[in-house]
Structures are given as structure tokens and as C-alpha cells.
């Protein structure tokens, strides 16, 4: 599996996201299990219009981007930890 190239700033943002996600999990009792499903922004503000489609009955949760015609290459956007 390819790993997206990172920078110190991107890694700091990712770590902060994980810290805040942990707090949300503890607050609401909802945990996310994802293997290879992380999408990293290429530029600041790129995800400013993102929304999520969520289906509680199936457990599906995925982002929808405002431009909707753009697809992200999984090999480009995954981060392996």
C-alpha cells in the first residue's frame, strides 16, 4: 500500500485531529474503525465545504465534497500508521 507523502505540518494536523476525534468518541460514545480510509488535504482549506453522509443502520460514514465530481486516488491519500 502506498503512503501519502507528509510534511511536519500535515503530521501535526493529523495528530491534532486524532486527539479531537478521541475526545468526541469519549463524549458521544461513537468510535470509528477505518483501515486505509483516511483522506489528507493537499492544501489548507481544501475541505472547507465537506459534509458527511452517515447511515447508522449500516455503519457507513463517508465524506462528500462540494465539487462532487472529484475523486481522490486511494494510493495518494492513504496514511499508514
TORDOTOR-120296 format. One record per residue: residue in three letters; x, y, z negated of N, C-alpha, C, O in turn. Coordinates in steps of 0.2 Angstrom, whole numbers. Each point is the difference from the previous one (the first is absolute). Layout:
<atoms>
+------+-------+-------+-------+-------+-------+-------+-------+-------+-------+-------+-------+-------+
| rest |  n.px |  n.py |  n.pz | ca.px | ca.py | ca.pz |  c.px |  c.py |  c.pz |  o.px |  o.py |  o.pz |
+------+-------+-------+-------+-------+-------+-------+-------+-------+-------+-------+-------+-------+
|  ALA |     X |     Y |     Z |     X |     Y |     Z |     X |     Y |     Z |     X |     Y |     Z |
...
+------+-------+-------+-------+-------+-------+-------+-------+-------+-------+-------+-------+-------+
</atoms>
This chain:
<atoms>
+------+-------+-------+-------+-------+-------+-------+-------+-------+-------+-------+-------+-------+
| rest |  n.px |  n.py |  n.pz | ca.px | ca.py | ca.pz |  c.px |  c.py |  c.pz |  o.px |  o.py |  o.pz |
+------+-------+-------+-------+-------+-------+-------+-------+-------+-------+-------+-------+-------+
|  UNK |     4 |    -6 |     0 |    -4 |     6 |     0 |     4 |     6 |     0 |     5 |     1 |    -4 |
|  UNK |    -6 |     4 |     8 |     4 |     6 |     0 |    -2 |     5 |    -5 |    -6 |     0 |    -3 |
|  UNK |    11 |     3 |     0 |    -1 |     5 |    -5 |     0 |     7 |     3 |     5 |     2 |     4 |
|  UNK |    -9 |     2 |    -6 |     0 |     7 |     3 |     6 |     4 |    -3 |     1 |    -1 |    -6 |
|  UNK |     2 |     5 |    10 |     6 |     4 |    -3 |    -3 |     5 |    -5 |    -6 |     3 |     1 |
|  UNK |    10 |    -2 |    -6 |    -3 |     4 |    -6 |     6 |     6 |    -1 |     5 |     0 |     3 |
|  UNK |    -8 |     5 |    -7 |     5 |     5 |    -2 |    -1 |     1 |    -7 |    -5 |    -3 |    -3 |
|  UNK |     9 |     6 |    -1 |    -1 |     1 |    -7 |    -6 |     3 |    -2 |    -4 |    -2 |    -5 |
|  UNK |     1 |     7 |     9 |    -6 |     3 |    -1 |    -6 |    -5 |     1 |    -4 |     0 |    -4 |
|  UNK |     4 |    -3 |     9 |    -5 |    -5 |     2 |     0 |    -6 |    -6 |    -6 |    -1 |    -2 |
|  UNK |    12 |    -1 |     0 |     0 |    -5 |    -6 |    -3 |     4 |    -6 |    -3 |    -4 |    -4 |
|  UNK |     5 |    10 |     2 |    -3 |     3 |    -6 |    -8 |     1 |     1 |    -3 |    -1 |    -5 |
|  UNK |     1 |     3 |    11 |    -7 |     0 |     1 |    -4 |    -7 |    -1 |    -5 |     0 |    -4 |
|  UNK |     8 |    -5 |     6 |    -2 |    -7 |    -1 |    -1 |    -2 |    -7 |    -5 |    -2 |    -2 |
|  UNK |    11 |     4 |    -2 |     0 |    -2 |    -7 |    -5 |     4 |    -4 |    -3 |    -3 |    -4 |
|  UNK |     2 |     9 |     6 |    -5 |     4 |    -3 |    -7 |    -2 |     1 |    -5 |     0 |    -4 |
|  UNK |     4 |    -2 |    11 |    -7 |    -3 |     1 |    -1 |    -6 |    -4 |    -6 |    -1 |    -2 |
|  UNK |    11 |    -4 |     1 |    -1 |    -6 |    -3 |    -2 |     2 |    -8 |    -4 |    -3 |    -3 |
|  UNK |     8 |     8 |     1 |    -2 |     2 |    -7 |    -7 |     2 |    -1 |    -3 |    -1 |    -5 |
|  UNK |     1 |     5 |    10 |    -7 |     3 |    -1 |    -5 |    -6 |     2 |    -6 |     0 |    -3 |
|  UNK |     8 |    -4 |     7 |    -5 |    -6 |     2 |    -1 |    -4 |    -7 |    -5 |    -3 |    -1 |
|  UNK |    11 |     2 |    -2 |     0 |    -4 |    -6 |    -5 |     3 |    -5 |    -4 |    -3 |    -4 |
|  UNK |     4 |    10 |     3 |    -4 |     3 |    -5 |    -7 |     0 |     2 |    -5 |    -1 |    -4 |
|  UNK |     3 |     1 |    11 |    -7 |    -1 |     2 |    -2 |    -7 |    -1 |    -6 |    -1 |    -2 |
|  UNK |    10 |    -4 |     3 |    -2 |    -7 |    -1 |    -2 |    -1 |    -8 |    -5 |    -3 |    -1 |
|  UNK |     9 |     6 |    -3 |    -1 |     0 |    -7 |    -7 |     3 |    -2 |    -3 |    -2 |    -4 |
|  UNK |     2 |     8 |     7 |    -6 |     4 |    -1 |    -6 |    -3 |     2 |    -5 |     0 |    -4 |
|  UNK |     5 |    -3 |    10 |    -6 |    -2 |     3 |    -1 |    -8 |     0 |    -5 |    -2 |     2 |
|  UNK |    10 |    -1 |    -3 |     0 |    -8 |     0 |     0 |    -2 |     7 |    -4 |    -6 |     1 |
|  UNK |     7 |     9 |     4 |     0 |    -3 |     6 |     7 |     0 |     3 |     4 |     5 |    -1 |
|  UNK |    -2 |   -11 |     3 |     7 |    -1 |     2 |     0 |    -2 |     7 |    -5 |    -3 |     3 |
|  UNK |    10 |     5 |     1 |     1 |    -1 |     7 |     6 |    -5 |     1 |     5 |     1 |    -3 |
|  UNK |    -7 |    -7 |     7 |     6 |    -4 |     1 |     1 |     1 |     8 |    -4 |    -1 |     4 |
|  UNK |    10 |     2 |    -2 |     2 |     2 |     7 |     7 |    -3 |     1 |     5 |     1 |    -4 |
|  UNK |    -5 |    -5 |     9 |     7 |    -3 |     2 |     1 |     3 |     7 |    -3 |    -2 |     5 |
|  UNK |     8 |     7 |    -4 |     1 |     2 |     7 |    -5 |     5 |     2 |     0 |     1 |     6 |
|  UNK |    -4 |     2 |   -10 |    -5 |     4 |     3 |     1 |     7 |    -2 |    -5 |     4 |     1 |
|  UNK |    11 |    -2 |    -3 |     1 |     7 |    -1 |     2 |     4 |     6 |     4 |    -2 |     4 |
|  UNK |    -8 |     8 |    -3 |     2 |     4 |     6 |     3 |     7 |    -3 |    -2 |     3 |    -5 |
|  UNK |     8 |    -2 |     8 |     4 |     6 |    -3 |    -1 |     6 |     5 |     0 |    -1 |     6 |
|  UNK |    -1 |     7 |    -8 |    -1 |     6 |     4 |     7 |     1 |     3 |     5 |     0 |    -3 |
|  UNK |    -5 |     2 |    10 |     6 |     3 |     3 |     2 |     7 |    -2 |     5 |     2 |     1 |
|  UNK |   -10 |     2 |    -3 |     1 |     7 |    -1 |    -5 |     2 |    -6 |    -5 |    -3 |    -1 |
|  UNK |     7 |     8 |    -3 |    -4 |     3 |    -5 |    -7 |     2 |     3 |     0 |     3 |     6 |
|  UNK |    -5 |    -4 |    -9 |    -7 |     2 |     2 |    -3 |    -4 |     5 |    -6 |     1 |     2 |
|  UNK |    10 |    -7 |     0 |    -3 |    -4 |     5 |    -7 |    -3 |    -2 |    -4 |    -1 |     5 |
|  UNK |     4 |    -1 |   -11 |    -6 |    -3 |    -2 |    -5 |     4 |    -3 |    -5 |    -2 |    -4 |
|  UNK |     5 |     9 |     5 |    -4 |     5 |    -4 |    -8 |    -2 |     2 |    -4 |     2 |    -4 |
|  UNK |     2 |    -5 |     9 |    -7 |    -1 |     2 |    -2 |    -7 |    -1 |    -5 |    -3 |     2 |
|  UNK |     9 |    -1 |    -5 |    -1 |    -7 |    -1 |    -6 |    -2 |    -5 |    -1 |     4 |    -5 |
|  UNK |    -3 |    -9 |     7 |    -5 |    -2 |    -4 |     0 |    -8 |    -1 |     4 |    -2 |     4 |
|  UNK |    -7 |    -1 |    -8 |     0 |    -7 |    -1 |    -7 |    -3 |     2 |    -5 |     3 |    -3 |
|  UNK |     5 |    -9 |     6 |    -6 |    -4 |     1 |     1 |    -5 |    -5 |     5 |    -4 |     0 |
|  UNK |   -10 |     3 |    -4 |     1 |    -5 |    -6 |    -6 |    -5 |     0 |    -6 |     3 |     1 |
|  UNK |     6 |    -9 |    -1 |    -5 |    -5 |    -1 |     1 |    -4 |    -6 |     4 |    -4 |     0 |
|  UNK |    -8 |     6 |    -5 |     1 |    -4 |    -7 |    -2 |    -7 |     1 |     3 |    -4 |    -4 |
|  UNK |    -8 |     2 |     8 |    -1 |    -7 |     1 |     5 |    -4 |     3 |     1 |    -6 |    -2 |
|  UNK |     3 |     8 |     6 |     6 |    -4 |     3 |     6 |     2 |    -3 |     5 |    -4 |     1 |
|  UNK |    -4 |    10 |    -4 |     6 |     2 |    -3 |     5 |     4 |     5 |     5 |     1 |    -1 |
|  UNK |    -8 |     0 |     7 |     4 |     4 |     5 |     0 |     7 |    -2 |    -5 |     3 |    -2 |
|  UNK |    11 |     0 |     4 |     2 |     7 |    -1 |     5 |     2 |     5 |     5 |    -3 |     0 |
|  UNK |    -7 |     7 |     4 |     5 |     3 |     5 |    -1 |     7 |     2 |    -6 |     3 |    -1 |
|  UNK |    11 |     0 |     3 |     0 |     7 |     1 |    -3 |     2 |     7 |     1 |    -4 |     5 |
|  UNK |    -4 |     9 |    -4 |    -3 |     3 |     6 |     3 |     6 |     1 |     0 |     5 |    -4 |
|  UNK |     4 |    -4 |    10 |     3 |     7 |     1 |    -5 |     4 |     5 |    -3 |    -3 |     4 |
|  UNK |     3 |     9 |    -5 |    -4 |     5 |     3 |     1 |    -1 |     8 |    -5 |     1 |     3 |
|  UNK |    11 |    -2 |    -1 |     1 |     0 |     8 |    -3 |    -7 |     2 |    -1 |    -1 |     6 |
|  UNK |     0 |    -4 |   -10 |    -3 |    -6 |     1 |     2 |    -4 |     7 |    -1 |    -6 |     0 |
|  UNK |     4 |     9 |     4 |     3 |    -3 |     6 |     7 |    -2 |    -1 |     3 |    -4 |     4 |
|  UNK |     0 |     6 |    -9 |     7 |    -2 |    -2 |     0 |    -7 |    -4 |    -4 |    -1 |    -4 |
|  UNK |     8 |    -3 |     6 |     2 |    -6 |    -3 |     7 |     0 |    -3 |     4 |     3 |     4 |
|  UNK |    -3 |    -6 |    -9 |     7 |     0 |    -3 |     3 |    -7 |     1 |    -3 |    -5 |    -1 |
|  UNK |     9 |     5 |     4 |     4 |    -6 |     1 |     1 |    -3 |    -7 |     4 |     3 |    -4 |
|  UNK |    -6 |    -9 |     3 |     2 |    -3 |    -7 |     7 |    -1 |    -1 |     2 |     1 |    -6 |
|  UNK |     2 |    -3 |    11 |     7 |     0 |    -1 |     3 |     6 |    -2 |     5 |     0 |    -3 |
|  UNK |    -7 |     6 |     5 |     2 |     6 |    -1 |    -2 |     3 |    -7 |     4 |     4 |    -3 |
|  UNK |    -9 |    -6 |     1 |    -3 |     3 |    -6 |     0 |    -4 |    -7 |    -2 |     3 |    -5 |
|  UNK |     4 |    -9 |     6 |     0 |    -4 |    -6 |     6 |     1 |    -5 |     6 |     2 |     3 |
|  UNK |    -7 |    -3 |    -9 |     6 |     1 |    -5 |     0 |    -6 |    -4 |    -4 |    -2 |    -3 |
|  UNK |    10 |    -1 |     3 |     1 |    -7 |    -3 |     4 |     2 |    -7 |     5 |     4 |     0 |
|  UNK |    -8 |    -6 |    -5 |     3 |     1 |    -7 |     4 |    -6 |    -3 |     3 |     1 |    -5 |
+------+-------+-------+-------+-------+-------+-------+-------+-------+-------+-------+-------+-------+
</atoms>
